[in-house]
Amino acid sequence: MKRIITAYTRSFKGLSAEVWWLALITLVNRAGAMVIPFLSLYLTEALSFSLGQVGWIMTCFGLGSFFGSWLGGKLSDLIGYYKVILYSLVGTAIGFLSLQYIDSFWGICVGFFCLIAVADTSRPAFFVALSAYSKPENKTRSLTLIRLAINLGFAAGPALGGLIIIGLEYHGLFWVDAITCLAAGLVLIKTLNPKKSRITDVEEKLQHPLAPHKDLTYVLFLIALALFGFVFVQYFSTMPLYYREIYGLKEQQIGLLLGFNGLLIFFLEMPLITFMEAKKWSQASNVVLGIVFLALSFPLYVFTDWGGILIVGMALATLGEMIAFPFGNAFALRRSKLGRQGAYMGLYSMSFSLAHIFGHNSGMQLVAATGYNTTWLIMFGVSVLAFIMLFYVRKRLKKEPLFNEKREQII
C-alpha cells in the first residue's frame, strides 16, 4: 500500500506552483457550478417549462459555449489570458445573479446563451495560462491535474447543490454560484497576477503566425476529437436511459455507475499519464489508443446481456477518456506554437462544444428511431471514423518539417 501511495504522489511532482493555483481556481469554479446539474429540474419544476422548451434552452446553452470558446480564443490573443479569465469569472457571477430573476422562455434562452458564452471565454484562456506556467515536459501532467480538479469540482457541486436546494430553494444555487465565481477571481488576483507570477514557458512569437483554420492537420485532428466527443457524451445522456429501460437500474444505482467514472479518473489518471509519458509514445498515438478503448465499449452491450458488462463498458470508456483527453489537450497546446495560442485553443474548445450541441440530441433521436443496439453500433462506426482520421493525421505529421527546432515529439 505504501508503494502505491508513493507512486501516486510521485506522479504530481515537478508541477509549478502556478499550475497548482490554476487547479485550485478550477476546483472552486467548477464546484460552484451547481445550477448546471439541476438545470433541467429547475426549468421544469420551478419554471414549469415543457421538455420541448427545455431542449431548445439546452441548445442555446451549447451555442453559447461554442460562441464563448471562439471569443475567448480571440480575446486571449488580444488582451492576454489573465484578463480574459478574470473578466469571465466576474461576468459569470453577474450573470448567475441576474438569471434567477428571468422566468420567460425566450428570456431564459437568451440569458443562458449569454451566461455560458461569458463563462466559456475562459476555457481557451485557461489552456494558454497552463501552457505559460508549465515546463514543456510537464504539460500533459499539468493538464491532467486540471482535469482532476474539474472532476472533483463536478463531484462536489451536485452534492452541495442538493443540500442548498433543500435549505434555500433553487435561487440559493444562483447566489452560491456567483459567490464561488468571485472567490475564484479573488484567488486568481492574489496568486497569478502576471506582474508577480513566474512564467515557465514563454511563447515564441513567429513572424508569420499560422491561423488555426488554415492548419489542415490541426483541423483534421480537431474533427476527429469532435467525433470522439460526440460518442463519449452518450455515456451521460442516452446511456443512463439505457441503464433504466433495459436493465431496470434505479437512480441511486445509475448515480453509482456514473460516479465510478469519476472515481477511476481520481485514482488512476495521473499515474496512468505518468506511465505513458515514460514510455515515450507519441501524443497522436496515445489519442488513437484512447479512441480504441472507447470504441470497444459499445459492441459489448450488443452481444451480451450480462449485467456486469455495464461496469466493464464504463471502465473501457473511462480508460479511453483518461488517455485521449489529456494527450489531445497537450497536442493542441504544442501545435498552437505554430500561431496564436488563443485562437488555436479557442478552436480546440469549440470542437467539444460541437460535440455537446449535436451529440446528446443525435443520440436521443437515434434511440427513438432505431433502438439502443443499432445506436451503439452506429457509435462504434463513428469511433472507427475518428480512428481512421487520426491515423491520417499521424501520416501527415510524419511528413511535416519541424516548426520548432526544440519541439517535442507529437507524432
ZABAPA-397956 format. One record per residue (C-alpha): x, y, z; residue number from 1; residue in three letters. Coordinates in nm, 2 decimals, always signed. Last residue first. Layout:
N
east/north/up/seq/type
X/Y/Z/NUM/ALA
...
% end
This chain:
411
east/north/up/seq/type
+0.36/+1.24/-3.39/411/ILE
+0.40/+1.50/-3.12/410/ILE
+0.77/+1.47/-3.03/409/GLN
+0.88/+1.78/-2.85/408/GLU
+0.98/+2.09/-3.05/407/ARG
+1.33/+2.22/-2.99/406/LYS
+1.40/+2.30/-3.35/405/GLU
+1.05/+2.45/-3.39/404/ASN
+0.82/+2.41/-3.69/403/PHE
+0.98/+2.07/-3.77/402/LEU
+0.91/+1.98/-4.13/401/PRO
+0.59/+1.79/-4.18/400/GLU
+0.59/+1.44/-4.34/399/LYS
+0.55/+1.25/-4.02/398/LYS
+0.27/+1.48/-3.92/397/LEU
+0.07/+1.40/-4.23/396/ARG
+0.08/+1.02/-4.16/395/LYS
-0.02/+1.09/-3.79/394/ARG
-0.32/+1.29/-3.92/393/VAL
-0.42/+1.01/-4.15/392/TYR
-0.42/+0.77/-3.85/391/PHE
-0.63/+1.02/-3.66/390/LEU
-0.89/+1.02/-3.94/389/MET
-0.91/+0.65/-3.94/388/ILE
-0.97/+0.63/-3.56/387/PHE
-1.23/+0.91/-3.58/386/ALA
-1.41/+0.70/-3.85/385/LEU
-1.39/+0.39/-3.63/384/VAL
-1.54/+0.59/-3.34/383/SER
-1.83/+0.69/-3.57/382/VAL
-1.88/+0.32/-3.65/381/GLY
-1.89/+0.22/-3.29/380/PHE
-2.15/+0.50/-3.22/379/MET
-2.35/+0.35/-3.51/378/ILE
-2.33/+0.01/-3.34/377/LEU
-2.44/+0.16/-3.01/376/TRP
-2.74/+0.32/-3.18/375/THR
-2.84/+0.00/-3.35/374/THR
-2.84/-0.18/-3.02/373/ASN
-3.03/+0.10/-2.84/372/TYR
-3.33/+0.14/-3.07/371/GLY
-3.36/+0.26/-3.43/370/THR
-3.58/+0.58/-3.43/369/ALA
-3.61/+0.67/-3.07/368/ALA
-3.25/+0.56/-2.99/367/VAL
-3.12/+0.75/-3.29/366/LEU
-3.31/+1.07/-3.18/365/GLN
-3.17/+1.05/-2.83/364/MET
-2.81/+1.00/-2.96/363/GLY
-2.85/+1.29/-3.20/362/SER
-2.97/+1.52/-2.92/361/ASN
-2.68/+1.44/-2.69/360/HIS
-2.41/+1.45/-2.96/359/GLY
-2.51/+1.76/-3.16/358/PHE
-2.45/+2.06/-2.93/357/ILE
-2.22/+1.87/-2.69/356/HIS
-1.99/+1.75/-2.97/355/ALA
-2.00/+2.10/-3.12/354/LEU
-1.88/+2.24/-2.79/353/SER
-1.61/+1.99/-2.79/352/PHE
-1.47/+2.12/-3.12/351/SER
-1.52/+2.48/-3.00/350/MET
-1.27/+2.42/-2.72/349/SER
-1.00/+2.33/-2.98/348/TYR
-1.09/+2.63/-3.19/347/LEU
-1.04/+2.85/-2.89/346/GLY
-0.71/+2.67/-2.82/345/MET
-0.58/+2.76/-3.16/344/TYR
-0.71/+3.12/-3.15/343/ALA
-0.56/+3.18/-2.80/342/GLY
-0.22/+3.02/-2.90/341/GLN
-0.16/+3.25/-3.20/340/ARG
+0.04/+3.05/-3.45/339/GLY
+0.26/+2.75/-3.49/338/LEU
+0.31/+2.72/-3.11/337/LYS
-0.06/+2.62/-3.11/336/SER
+0.06/+2.26/-3.21/335/ARG
+0.21/+2.23/-2.86/334/ARG
-0.12/+2.32/-2.69/333/LEU
-0.33/+2.11/-2.92/332/ALA
-0.11/+1.80/-2.87/331/PHE
-0.13/+1.85/-2.49/330/ALA
-0.51/+1.87/-2.50/329/ASN
-0.53/+1.56/-2.71/328/GLY
-0.29/+1.39/-2.47/327/PHE
-0.50/+1.48/-2.17/326/PRO
-0.83/+1.39/-2.34/325/PHE
-0.74/+1.07/-2.52/324/ALA
-0.59/+0.87/-2.23/323/ILE
-0.83/+0.93/-1.94/322/MET
-1.13/+0.93/-2.18/321/GLU
-1.04/+0.60/-2.33/320/GLY
-0.99/+0.45/-1.98/319/LEU
-1.33/+0.60/-1.88/318/THR
-1.49/+0.43/-2.19/317/ALA
-1.33/+0.10/-2.10/316/LEU
-1.43/+0.12/-1.73/315/ALA
-1.79/+0.22/-1.83/314/MET
-1.82/-0.08/-2.06/313/GLY
-1.68/-0.32/-1.79/312/VAL
-1.92/-0.18/-1.53/311/ILE
-2.22/-0.22/-1.77/310/LEU
-2.10/-0.56/-1.87/309/ILE
-2.17/-0.68/-1.52/308/GLY
-2.54/-0.71/-1.61/307/GLY
-2.48/-0.98/-1.87/306/TRP
-2.70/-0.90/-2.17/305/ASP
-2.43/-0.98/-2.43/304/THR
-2.36/-0.90/-2.79/303/PHE
-2.50/-0.55/-2.82/302/VAL
-2.37/-0.40/-2.50/301/TYR
-2.02/-0.52/-2.57/300/LEU
-2.03/-0.35/-2.91/299/PRO
-2.01/-0.01/-2.74/298/PHE
-1.71/-0.04/-2.51/297/SER
-1.46/-0.12/-2.79/296/LEU
-1.50/+0.23/-2.94/295/ALA
-1.40/+0.40/-2.62/294/LEU
-1.09/+0.18/-2.58/293/PHE
-0.98/+0.23/-2.94/292/VAL
-1.04/+0.61/-2.92/291/ILE
-0.79/+0.62/-2.63/290/GLY
-0.53/+0.43/-2.83/289/LEU
-0.56/+0.68/-3.11/288/VAL
-0.51/+0.96/-2.86/287/VAL
-0.20/+0.79/-2.74/286/ASN
-0.07/+0.77/-3.10/285/SER
-0.12/+1.14/-3.15/284/ALA
+0.07/+1.21/-2.84/283/GLN
+0.37/+1.00/-2.93/282/SER
+0.48/+0.71/-2.70/281/TRP
+0.78/+0.80/-2.49/280/LYS
+0.71/+0.51/-2.25/279/LYS
+0.77/+0.74/-1.96/278/ALA
+0.48/+0.96/-2.09/277/GLU
+0.26/+0.65/-2.07/276/MET
+0.35/+0.58/-1.70/275/PHE
+0.30/+0.95/-1.60/274/THR
-0.04/+0.95/-1.78/273/ILE
-0.15/+0.64/-1.60/272/LEU
-0.03/+0.77/-1.26/271/PRO
-0.24/+1.09/-1.32/270/MET
-0.55/+0.91/-1.45/269/GLU
-0.58/+0.63/-1.20/268/LEU
-0.72/+0.74/-0.86/267/PHE
-0.93/+1.04/-0.95/266/PHE
-1.02/+0.93/-1.30/265/ILE
-1.14/+0.59/-1.17/264/LEU
-1.35/+0.75/-0.91/263/LEU
-1.50/+1.00/-1.16/262/GLY
-1.62/+0.72/-1.39/261/ASN
-1.74/+0.51/-1.10/260/PHE
-1.97/+0.80/-1.01/259/GLY
-2.16/+0.73/-1.33/258/LEU
-2.22/+0.38/-1.20/257/LEU
-2.31/+0.50/-0.86/256/LEU
-2.56/+0.75/-0.99/255/GLY
-2.72/+0.49/-1.21/254/ILE
-2.76/+0.27/-0.90/253/GLN
-2.91/+0.55/-0.70/252/GLN
-3.15/+0.65/-0.98/251/GLU
-3.27/+0.29/-1.02/250/LYS
-3.15/+0.03/-1.26/249/LEU
-3.40/-0.16/-1.47/248/GLY
-3.15/-0.32/-1.71/247/TYR
-3.31/-0.22/-2.04/246/ILE
-3.51/+0.09/-1.95/245/GLU
-3.30/+0.23/-1.66/244/ARG
-2.95/+0.16/-1.78/243/TYR
-3.04/+0.25/-2.13/242/TYR
-3.17/+0.58/-2.01/241/LEU
-2.84/+0.64/-1.83/240/PRO
-2.66/+0.56/-2.16/239/MET
-2.85/+0.82/-2.37/238/THR
-2.72/+1.13/-2.19/237/SER
-2.40/+1.09/-1.99/236/PHE
-2.24/+0.79/-2.16/235/TYR
-2.36/+0.93/-2.49/234/GLN
-2.12/+1.22/-2.44/233/VAL
-1.83/+0.99/-2.54/232/PHE
-1.95/+0.93/-2.90/231/VAL
-1.98/+1.30/-3.00/230/PHE
-1.66/+1.37/-2.80/229/GLY
-1.47/+1.12/-3.02/228/PHE
-1.62/+1.27/-3.33/227/LEU
-1.51/+1.62/-3.20/226/ALA
-1.16/+1.47/-3.14/225/LEU
-1.15/+1.35/-3.51/224/ALA
-1.27/+1.69/-3.63/223/ILE
-1.00/+1.85/-3.41/222/LEU
-0.72/+1.64/-3.56/221/PHE
-0.85/+1.73/-3.91/220/LEU
-0.84/+2.10/-3.83/219/VAL
-0.48/+2.06/-3.68/218/TYR
-0.35/+1.89/-4.00/217/THR
-0.53/+2.15/-4.22/216/LEU
-0.37/+2.45/-4.04/215/ASP
-0.56/+2.72/-4.22/214/LYS
-0.83/+2.72/-3.96/213/HIS
-0.56/+2.77/-3.69/212/PRO
-0.42/+3.09/-3.85/211/ALA
-0.05/+3.05/-3.89/210/LEU
+0.18/+3.30/-3.73/209/PRO
+0.41/+3.49/-3.97/208/HIS
+0.69/+3.64/-3.77/207/GLN
+0.65/+3.38/-3.50/206/LEU
+0.63/+3.48/-3.14/205/LYS
+0.79/+3.22/-2.90/204/GLU
+0.56/+3.16/-2.61/203/GLU
+0.75/+3.18/-2.28/202/VAL
+0.74/+2.85/-2.08/201/ASP
+0.78/+2.89/-1.70/200/THR
+0.63/+3.23/-1.65/199/ILE
+0.67/+3.33/-1.28/198/ARG
+0.39/+3.51/-1.11/197/SER
+0.40/+3.87/-0.97/196/LYS
+0.34/+4.11/-1.26/195/LYS
+0.13/+3.84/-1.44/194/PRO
-0.11/+3.83/-1.14/193/ASN
-0.15/+3.46/-1.07/192/LEU
-0.18/+3.42/-0.70/191/THR
-0.38/+3.70/-0.54/190/LYS
-0.58/+3.81/-0.84/189/ILE
-0.66/+3.45/-0.94/188/LEU
-0.77/+3.36/-0.58/187/VAL
-1.00/+3.67/-0.59/186/LEU
-1.15/+3.55/-0.92/185/GLY
-1.21/+3.20/-0.78/184/ALA
-1.39/+3.37/-0.49/183/ALA
-1.60/+3.58/-0.73/182/LEU
-1.70/+3.27/-0.92/181/CYS
-1.78/+3.09/-0.59/180/THR
-2.01/+3.38/-0.48/179/ILE
-2.20/+3.38/-0.81/178/ALA
-2.26/+3.00/-0.79/177/ASP
-2.37/+3.04/-0.43/176/VAL
-2.62/+3.31/-0.53/175/TRP
-2.76/+3.11/-0.82/174/PHE
-2.79/+2.79/-0.62/173/LEU
-2.99/+2.98/-0.35/172/GLY
-3.25/+3.07/-0.60/171/HIS
-3.33/+2.70/-0.64/170/TYR
-3.45/+2.65/-0.28/169/GLU
-3.26/+2.78/+0.02/168/LEU
-3.23/+2.48/+0.26/167/GLY
-3.34/+2.19/+0.04/166/ILE
-3.19/+2.34/-0.27/165/ILE
-2.87/+2.41/-0.09/164/ILE
-2.84/+2.05/+0.02/163/LEU
-2.88/+1.93/-0.34/162/GLY
-2.63/+2.18/-0.46/161/GLY
-2.37/+2.05/-0.22/160/LEU
-2.39/+1.70/-0.36/159/ALA
-2.41/+1.84/-0.72/158/PRO
-2.10/+2.05/-0.68/157/GLY
-1.87/+1.81/-0.50/156/ALA
-1.84/+1.56/-0.79/155/ALA
-1.83/+1.84/-1.06/154/PHE
-1.55/+2.01/-0.86/153/GLY
-1.36/+1.68/-0.82/152/LEU
-1.38/+1.62/-1.19/151/ASN
-1.27/+1.97/-1.28/150/ILE
-0.97/+1.95/-1.03/149/ALA
-0.87/+1.61/-1.18/148/LEU
-0.89/+1.76/-1.53/147/ARG
-0.66/+2.05/-1.41/146/ILE
-0.41/+1.79/-1.28/145/LEU
-0.43/+1.60/-1.62/144/THR
-0.34/+1.93/-1.80/143/LEU
-0.04/+1.97/-1.58/142/SER
+0.06/+1.61/-1.64/141/ARG
+0.04/+1.67/-2.02/140/THR
+0.24/+2.00/-1.99/139/LYS
+0.52/+1.87/-1.77/138/ASN
+0.79/+1.81/-2.03/137/GLU
+0.73/+2.15/-2.19/136/PRO
+0.76/+2.33/-1.85/135/LYS
+0.42/+2.45/-1.74/134/SER
+0.31/+2.81/-1.64/133/TYR
+0.28/+2.95/-1.99/132/ALA
+0.10/+2.65/-2.13/131/SER
-0.14/+2.65/-1.84/130/LEU
-0.22/+3.01/-1.90/129/ALA
-0.29/+2.94/-2.27/128/VAL
-0.52/+2.65/-2.17/127/PHE
-0.70/+2.86/-1.91/126/PHE
-0.76/+3.13/-2.17/125/ALA
-0.91/+2.87/-2.41/124/PRO
-1.17/+2.79/-2.14/123/ARG
-1.22/+3.14/-2.00/122/SER
-1.45/+3.26/-2.28/121/THR
-1.67/+2.97/-2.16/120/ASP
-1.83/+3.16/-1.87/119/ALA
-1.92/+3.47/-2.09/118/VAL
-2.08/+3.25/-2.36/117/ALA
-2.24/+3.03/-2.09/116/ILE
-2.42/+3.33/-1.94/115/LEU
-2.51/+3.49/-2.27/114/CYS
-2.67/+3.18/-2.41/113/PHE
-2.83/+3.11/-2.07/112/PHE
-3.00/+3.46/-2.07/111/GLY
-3.11/+3.45/-2.43/110/VAL
-3.29/+3.12/-2.39/109/CYS
-3.41/+3.22/-2.04/108/ILE
-3.56/+3.54/-2.18/107/GLY
-3.72/+3.35/-2.46/106/TRP
-3.89/+3.12/-2.22/105/PHE
-3.99/+3.38/-1.96/104/SER
-3.87/+3.35/-1.60/103/ASP
-3.58/+3.59/-1.56/102/ILE
-3.49/+3.69/-1.20/101/TYR
-3.26/+3.40/-1.14/100/GLN
-3.06/+3.50/-1.45/99/LEU
-2.93/+3.82/-1.30/98/SER
-2.73/+3.67/-1.01/97/LEU
-2.58/+3.40/-1.23/96/PHE
-2.49/+3.65/-1.50/95/GLY
-2.31/+3.88/-1.25/94/ILE
-2.10/+3.59/-1.13/93/ALA
-2.03/+3.49/-1.49/92/THR
-1.91/+3.84/-1.57/91/GLY
-1.67/+3.84/-1.27/90/VAL
-1.53/+3.50/-1.36/89/LEU
-1.51/+3.58/-1.73/88/SER
-1.34/+3.92/-1.66/87/TYR
-1.07/+3.74/-1.46/86/LEU
-1.01/+3.47/-1.71/85/ILE
-0.99/+3.71/-2.00/84/VAL
-0.77/+3.95/-1.81/83/LYS
-0.52/+3.68/-1.72/82/TYR
-0.52/+3.51/-2.07/81/TYR
-0.40/+3.82/-2.26/80/GLY
-0.56/+4.12/-2.42/79/ILE
-0.56/+4.04/-2.79/78/LEU
-0.45/+3.68/-2.81/77/ASP
-0.67/+3.57/-2.52/76/SER
-0.95/+3.78/-2.67/75/LEU
-0.96/+3.58/-2.99/74/LYS
-0.96/+3.24/-2.81/73/GLY
-1.22/+3.36/-2.56/72/GLY
-1.45/+3.47/-2.85/71/LEU
-1.44/+3.13/-3.01/70/TRP
-1.49/+2.94/-2.68/69/SER
-1.78/+3.18/-2.59/68/GLY
-1.95/+3.12/-2.93/67/PHE
-1.95/+2.75/-2.89/66/PHE
-2.05/+2.76/-2.52/65/SER
-2.33/+2.99/-2.60/64/GLY
-2.44/+2.75/-2.88/63/LEU
-2.45/+2.47/-2.63/62/GLY
-2.66/+2.65/-2.38/61/PHE
-2.89/+2.77/-2.66/60/CYS
-2.94/+2.41/-2.75/59/THR
-3.01/+2.33/-2.38/58/MET
-3.28/+2.60/-2.39/57/ILE
-3.43/+2.44/-2.70/56/TRP
-3.45/+2.10/-2.53/55/GLY
-3.60/+2.26/-2.22/54/VAL
-3.88/+2.40/-2.44/53/GLN
-3.95/+2.05/-2.57/52/GLY
-3.95/+1.91/-2.22/51/LEU
-4.21/+2.16/-2.12/50/SER
-4.13/+2.46/-1.89/49/PHE
-4.29/+2.49/-1.55/48/SER
-4.04/+2.75/-1.41/47/LEU
-3.96/+2.59/-1.08/46/ALA
-4.03/+2.23/-1.17/45/GLU
-3.94/+2.20/-1.54/44/THR
-3.66/+2.46/-1.57/43/LEU
-3.51/+2.39/-1.23/42/TYR
-3.52/+2.02/-1.28/41/LEU
-3.35/+2.05/-1.62/40/SER
-3.08/+2.28/-1.48/39/LEU
-3.00/+2.08/-1.17/38/PHE
-2.66/+1.96/-1.29/37/PRO
-2.59/+2.32/-1.43/36/ILE
-2.70/+2.53/-1.13/35/VAL
-2.43/+2.39/-0.91/34/MET
-2.13/+2.54/-1.10/33/ALA
-1.96/+2.63/-0.77/32/GLY
-1.76/+2.31/-0.76/31/ALA
-1.64/+2.40/-1.11/30/ARG
-1.52/+2.75/-1.00/29/ASN
-1.36/+2.64/-0.68/28/VAL
-1.18/+2.34/-0.85/27/LEU
-1.07/+2.55/-1.14/26/THR
-0.92/+2.81/-0.92/25/ILE
-0.75/+2.54/-0.72/24/LEU
-0.61/+2.38/-1.04/23/ALA
-0.48/+2.72/-1.16/22/LEU
-0.31/+2.76/-0.82/21/TRP
-0.15/+2.42/-0.86/20/TRP
-0.03/+2.52/-1.21/19/VAL
+0.12/+2.84/-1.06/18/GLU
+0.31/+2.64/-0.80/17/ALA
+0.49/+2.45/-1.09/16/SER
+0.45/+2.08/-1.14/15/LEU
+0.76/+1.87/-1.07/14/GLY
+0.59/+1.61/-0.85/13/LYS
+0.23/+1.50/-0.91/12/PHE
+0.32/+1.15/-1.03/11/SER
+0.53/+1.10/-0.72/10/ARG
+0.21/+1.11/-0.51/9/THR
+0.07/+0.81/-0.68/8/TYR
+0.39/+0.61/-0.68/7/ALA
+0.43/+0.68/-0.31/6/THR
+0.07/+0.58/-0.24/5/ILE
+0.12/+0.25/-0.43/4/ILE
+0.44/+0.17/-0.25/3/ARG
+0.28/+0.24/+0.09/2/LYS
+0.00/+0.00/+0.00/1/MET
% end
